[in-house]
Amino acid sequence: MTSTLRNTQTISQIAELLYRFLPGNPHPYAAADISFPGVANKLGLGKFWIIGSKKQAITQLLLRTYEDRREIFCDLFVEIIKMGTIYLSNKREPITRDEIVKLNHLLIKLKFKIPELWDPNYLDSLPLSQPAKKIDLDLDNREEIEKLKKELVAMTNLEAHVRGFAFEKFLNKMFDIYNLKPHAPFRIVGEQIDGSLQIGTDTYLVEAKWHNKQIDQSELLIFNSKVEGKSKWSRGLLVSYNGFTAEGLIAFSKGRPTNIIGINNQDLFHILNGEMSLVEAINLKARRAAETGEFFVSAFDLKRNG
């Protein structure tokens, strides 16, 4: 398959991110695997590695694998990160959480998701590029949030029909801990609202989704219509554990004002890890939507870009 311009741009961004993970040539006194060409040879991709500029060589390796050996595209990333972990640990410059989080977002744009890289235990084990200022919560709240983190991880093993209700209850507990005055799910003739919360004078209608696939434009339009049908000052918060399709986000934002914003699972863990409060995340997302019309920007990117 041939890459689109958008995908080629994303792969180029990934190559820049991975640049420091491994050397462009094996060290004469180290294992050959601990290098980009070594990883490529190990996976039978040696012919995709070109001699010359390291950045161009990494981009070419990723691009050719994506186009011609798509079935092992994720294997390539796992191997690069495994070898990169060894290489950078020896240099005392370990891979950081921020790098893996950014990599996860870029891979989602290519419609790939590597479960190992989303594992909260793995992400928690990585150092931050810059120590994040943790949200100051009292001991009782910290204990409750730790319970919520474990509960969210445990929900991944539930059957789909059970998981949806559990996710709604989880969110209401989370909203309550952050003093957002949540209301339980309620039904209006012909439609279901999964709850509501309040930040200052702003009321948000809430919808929770935990589908096996990402939410597309049709789901965004349905929820947007629900919110628009209540009052001019209503806002909406759509929480989709598995996020939103890139195509859906682009289509939804074209020529349409929005009073809804989105949260995904990585946002939830970012908040539960104390790197940003839930109120701050919602307010930053609402501000970005007001400024640009974007329904969803990750909490990680909003925090990083200030």
C-alpha positions in Angstrom: 0.0 0.0 0.0 1.1 3.6 -0.6 1.2 6.0 2.3 -0.9 9.2 2.1 0.9 12.6 2.6 -0.7 12.8 6.1 0.7 9.4 7.1 4.1 10.1 5.6 4.2 13.3 7.7 3.2 11.3 10.9 5.9 8.7 10.2 8.5 11.5 9.8 7.4 12.9 13.2 7.8 9.4 14.7 11.3 9.1 13.2 12.3 12.4 14.8 11.0 11.1 18.2 12.8 7.8 17.9 16.1 9.4 16.7 17.9 9.2 20.1 16.6 5.7 21.0 19.4 3.9 19.1 22.6 4.6 17.2 22.6 4.6 13.4 25.4 2.1 13.4 26.3 -0.7 15.8 29.0 0.1 18.3 32.0 -2.2 17.6 32.0 -3.4 21.2 28.2 -3.8 21.7 25.6 -6.2 20.4 24.6 -5.5 16.8 20.9 -5.6 17.9 21.4 -2.4 19.8 21.2 -0.2 16.7 18.6 0.7 14.1 20.1 -1.5 11.4 20.6 -4.3 13.9 16.9 -4.2 14.8 16.0 -4.1 11.1 18.1 -7.1 10.3 16.7 -9.0 13.3 13.1 -8.6 11.9 14.1 -9.3 8.3 13.8 -5.7 7.3 17.5 -5.1 6.6 16.8 -4.1 2.9 14.7 -1.2 4.2 17.7 0.4 6.0 19.6 2.9 3.8 23.1 4.2 4.5 23.3 7.9 4.9 21.5 10.5 7.0 20.3 8.8 10.2 16.9 10.6 10.2 16.2 9.7 6.6 17.2 6.1 7.2 14.8 5.8 10.2 12.0 7.4 8.2 12.7 5.1 5.3 12.7 2.0 7.5 9.4 3.0 9.1 7.8 4.0 5.8 8.8 0.9 3.9 7.7 -1.3 6.8 4.4 0.5 7.0 3.8 0.1 3.2 5.2 -3.3 2.5 5.3 -5.2 5.9 2.4 -3.7 7.7 1.9 -6.9 9.7 5.1 -6.4 11.7 5.0 -2.6 11.9 4.1 -2.8 15.7 6.8 -5.5 16.2 9.4 -3.1 14.9 8.4 -0.4 17.4 8.4 -2.9 20.3 11.9 -4.1 19.3 13.2 -0.5 18.9 11.9 0.4 22.4 13.3 -2.8 24.0 16.8 -2.2 22.5 16.5 1.6 23.1 15.7 1.0 26.8 19.0 -0.9 27.1 21.0 1.6 25.1 19.7 4.7 26.8 19.9 3.2 30.3 23.6 2.6 29.8 23.9 6.2 28.9 21.8 7.2 31.9 19.4 9.0 29.6 16.4 6.7 29.8 13.3 6.7 27.6 10.7 9.0 29.2 7.0 8.8 29.8 6.5 11.9 27.7 8.2 10.3 24.7 6.1 7.1 24.9 2.9 9.1 25.4 3.7 11.2 22.3 4.6 8.0 20.4 1.2 6.5 21.3 -0.6 9.5 20.0 1.3 9.4 16.7 0.7 5.7 16.2 -3.1 6.2 16.8 -3.0 8.6 13.8 -1.7 5.6 11.8 -4.5 3.4 13.3 -2.1 1.4 15.4 -2.2 0.8 19.1 0.4 -1.3 21.0 -1.2 -2.4 24.3 2.2 -2.7 26.1 2.9 1.0 25.5 -0.5 2.0 27.0 -0.1 -0.2 30.1 -0.4 2.3 33.0 2.1 0.3 35.1 4.7 0.6 32.3 4.0 4.3 31.8 4.2 4.9 35.6 7.6 3.3 35.6 9.1 5.8 33.2 10.7 9.1 34.3 9.1 12.4 33.2 11.1 14.7 30.9 10.5 17.4 33.5 9.1 16.4 36.9 5.4 17.3 36.8 3.9 19.2 39.6 1.5 16.8 41.2 -1.9 17.9 42.2 -2.1 18.6 45.9 -4.8 16.2 47.3 -5.3 15.2 50.9 -4.5 11.7 51.9 -8.1 10.4 51.7 -8.4 11.6 48.1 -5.1 10.2 47.1 -6.2 6.8 48.4 -9.5 7.1 46.6 -7.7 8.0 43.4 -5.4 5.1 43.7 -8.4 2.9 44.0 -9.9 4.5 40.9 -6.8 3.8 38.9 -6.9 0.1 39.8 -10.7 0.0 39.1 -10.1 1.5 35.6 -7.5 -1.0 34.8 -9.6 -3.9 36.1 -12.5 -2.8 33.8 -10.5 -3.7 30.8 -11.2 -7.4 31.6 -15.0 -7.0 31.9 -17.5 -8.1 29.2 -18.7 -5.2 27.0 -22.3 -5.2 28.3 -21.1 -5.0 31.9 -18.2 -2.6 31.3 -20.5 0.2 30.0 -22.4 0.5 33.3 -19.2 0.1 35.3 -17.6 2.9 33.4 -20.5 5.3 34.1 -20.3 4.5 37.8 -16.5 5.0 37.7 -16.8 8.5 36.1 -19.4 9.6 38.7 -17.0 8.5 41.5 -14.2 10.5 39.8 -16.4 13.6 39.4 -17.4 13.3 43.0 -13.8 13.2 44.2 -13.1 16.4 42.3 -16.2 18.1 43.8 -17.9 18.5 40.4 -21.4 17.9 41.8 -22.2 15.0 39.5 -25.8 13.9 38.7 -26.4 10.2 38.0 -27.7 9.1 34.6 -31.2 10.3 33.7 -33.6 9.7 30.8 -35.5 12.3 28.8 -38.1 11.0 26.4 -36.3 9.4 23.5 -32.8 9.7 24.8 -30.4 8.7 27.6 -28.0 11.1 29.3 -25.2 9.4 31.3 -25.0 12.2 33.8 -23.9 15.8 34.3 -21.3 17.8 36.3 -20.7 21.4 37.1 -17.6 23.6 37.1 -18.3 27.0 38.4 -21.4 28.2 36.6 -20.9 25.8 33.6 -23.0 22.7 33.4 -21.7 19.8 31.3 -23.9 16.9 30.1 -21.8 13.8 30.2 -21.8 10.7 27.9 -19.6 7.7 28.6 -18.5 5.3 25.8 -16.3 2.3 26.0 -16.5 0.7 22.6 -14.0 -1.7 21.2 -13.4 0.8 18.4 -12.8 4.5 18.4 -15.7 6.9 18.2 -16.4 8.3 14.7 -18.1 11.4 13.5 -21.7 10.0 13.7 -21.4 9.5 17.4 -20.1 13.0 17.8 -23.0 14.4 15.8 -25.5 12.5 17.9 -24.1 13.8 21.2 -23.7 17.3 19.9 -27.4 17.3 18.9 -28.4 16.1 22.4 -26.5 19.0 24.0 -27.7 21.6 21.5 -31.3 20.5 22.2 -31.2 21.4 25.9 -30.2 25.1 26.2 -27.9 27.6 24.5 -25.6 27.6 27.5 -25.3 23.8 27.9 -21.9 22.1 27.3 -21.1 18.5 26.7 -18.3 16.1 27.8 -18.0 12.9 25.8 -15.7 10.4 27.5 -14.6 7.7 25.1 -12.1 5.2 26.6 -10.7 4.2 23.2 -10.7 7.8 21.9 -11.9 9.2 18.6 -11.0 8.5 14.9 -8.8 11.1 13.2 -11.2 11.2 10.3 -14.1 11.8 12.6 -12.4 14.7 14.4 -11.5 16.4 11.1 -15.0 15.9 9.6 -16.8 17.1 12.8 -14.8 20.3 13.1 -15.4 21.4 9.5 -17.7 24.4 9.3 -19.4 23.5 12.6 -19.2 25.4 16.0 -18.9 23.0 19.0 -20.0 23.2 22.6 -18.8 19.7 23.3 -15.3 18.4 24.3 -13.8 14.9 24.5 -11.7 12.9 27.0 -10.0 9.5 26.2 -8.3 6.9 28.4 -4.9 8.5 28.3 -6.4 11.7 29.5 -8.0 9.8 32.4 -4.6 8.2 33.5 -2.9 11.6 33.0 -5.4 13.1 35.5 -5.4 10.1 37.9 -1.6 10.2 38.0 -1.9 13.8 39.4 -0.2 15.4 36.4 -3.2 17.6 35.8 -6.5 18.1 37.8 -9.7 17.1 36.1 -11.0 20.7 36.4 -7.8 22.0 34.7 -8.1 19.4 31.9 -11.8 20.2 31.2 -11.1 24.0 31.3 -8.1 23.7 29.0 -10.1 21.6 26.5 -13.0 24.0 26.6 -10.7 27.0 26.0 -9.0 25.2 23.1 -12.5 24.4 21.6 -13.5 28.1 22.0 -10.3 29.3 20.3 -10.0 26.7 17.5 -13.2 24.7 17.3 -11.3 21.5 18.0 -13.5 19.0 19.9 -10.5 16.9 21.2 -6.9 17.7 22.0 -5.1 15.4 24.5 -4.6 16.6 28.0 -0.9 15.8 27.6 -0.5 18.1 24.6 -2.5 20.9 26.3 -0.3 20.7 29.3 3.0 20.5 27.4 2.0 23.5 25.2 0.8 25.5 28.1 
